[in-house]
Amino acid sequence: MDALLLPFDRPLRTELQTALTDTPVVALLGPRQCGKTTLVRTFAPGRAYVSLDEEALHKTARSDPTGFIASLPDPTTVDEVQRAPDLLQAIKLAVDRDRRPGRFLLTGSANLLQLPALSESLAGRMQILQLHTLTAAEQARKPGAFLRTFLAGGLKSRILGGPAEDPAALPTRLLAGGFPEPLGRSPVRARVWHRDYVRTLIEHDVRDIARVKDAHELGRLLELLSLRTAELLNITVLSNELDLRRETVDQYLAILERLFLIRRLSPWHRHESKRLIKTPKIHLLDSGLAATLAGLASTDWLHRRDRFGHLLESFVVEQLIAQAGWTDPDLRFWHYRDKDQVEVDLVITRGRETWGVEVKTSATVTPSDGNGLRRLADQCGKDFQGGVLFYSGANTLPMADPRFLAVPLAELWDM
C-alpha cells in the first residue's frame, strides 16, 4: 500500500493521552485539515463524538450552550468548538461541578485564547495542545528526535555522519508542505487544493471568529505575506500596498494568527539592548501553502533562490516548534537581529538557557556563516548552550567555533 494512504503516527498523541489522565478539559488546536479529528478519533477512542460542523448541532450549541453540554455523554469530544465559543462557559460550569479528568476533549481550528467572544479561559481547568501540519519527520514516519538530541548536546556524536538527500528533493519537500490531503496529489493538483483551502477559510471560517468588512482583503494580505515570509514585519508598508488603514491590517494579522496561518516570531533580547531590533518576523506556518500563494514552483529553485531561502527558513522554524510540542512545552522561540543586521534565524530559550539556529540553502559552509551565532553567544555569555547551522550537505561538520555545528537539513526528519 502507498505509504501516504496509511495513517500517520503523531508523536503529540502521547501528550494528548497524558493530559486526559489529569486534566478535566483538553483542547487540541491547529489549522483546519491538519489532522486533529483523525488524531482524537484514533488515539482517544471510547468517547462520544460531536462535530459542530454539523449544522443542526451547531445551531443547538449556539442557541442553548448550557443545555447542549448537559445533554452530552461523559466523556465527550467536541470538534470545531470555536464555532460556538459560548460552550466554553457552559463547560466551565460543568467542570466546576465535576472535575474528573478527561471529561471534555475539544478541537478547534482557531486559537481559543485569542477569540474576542471568549470571556472564560478555563484557567486551571484546561490544557491546550497545538497540532501542526505534518512535520517532515512524521511524513518520513520517524520519531522527530532532532530537537531533543540538539538540546541534550548529542549532535557531536554524529560528526562526519548523517543522512544524505538528493538536493533536488529539497524544493519538492518545501512545495509539498504538511497538510495530509494534498500530499498524495501531483504538484498541480496540490496547488489547486491549497487555493481552495484558503478560499474556504476566508469565505466561511473567518465569520466564526471575527467581523470582517471585506474578506477579499484578508486574502490579499495573506498573499503579500507569502512573499515576505521570514522577513521583518512592516505593517506600514503592508497598509500602503493594500490601501488599508494600519489598524485594519493589524486586525487582519490577528485573524490570520487565530486561524494558524501565520506566526509573528518575537525578537529576542536579554537586557533590552538598544542595539537590538525590536520588530517581529512574520512566518507562514505551512511551506506548501506559502509556496502556492507566492507562485513558487520547483523550476524556480535556481533563479529564485532568495525566495526559497526565506521559505526554507520558515519551514525549519515550524519543524522545530512542532517538535517542541512532544519534546519540551516550556521552550520559547524568537529571532535575533541587531542594528548591524547581524541575525540568527531562530533563538530557542528554556529559562535563561539559550540555543541558536541558522538556516541556509547551499551545500557548503563558510567561516562567515557563524557570525550571527557568535554575536548571539556573546550576548548570552555563560547561558549560551550551543548553535547549529542547517545546510543542504550530507555530513554533520564542526565549525570554527567549537560551540557550533553545521548539520544536514535531513537530520530534521531522519534522526
Secondary structure, 3 states (H helix, E strand, C coil): CCHHHCCCCCCHHHHHHHHHHHCCEEEEECCCCCCHHHHHHHHCCCCEEEECCCHHHHHHHHHCHHHHHHCCCCCEEEECHHHCCCHHHHHHHHHHHCCCCCCEEEEECCCHHHCCCCCCCCCCCEEEEECCCCCHHHHCCCCCCHHHHHHCCCHHHHECCCCCCCCCHHHHHHHHCCCCHHHHCCHHHHHHHHHHHHHHHHHHHHHHHCCCCCHHHHHHHHHHHHCCCCEECCHHHHHHHHCCCHHHHHHHHHHHHHCCCEEEECECCCCCCCCECCCCEEEECCHHHHHHHHCCCHHHCCCCHHHHHHHHHHHHHHHHHHHHHHHCCCCEEEEEEECCCCEEEEEEEECCEEEEEEECCCCCCCHHHHHHHHHHHHHHHHHEEEEEEEECCCCEEECCCCCEEEEECCHHHHC
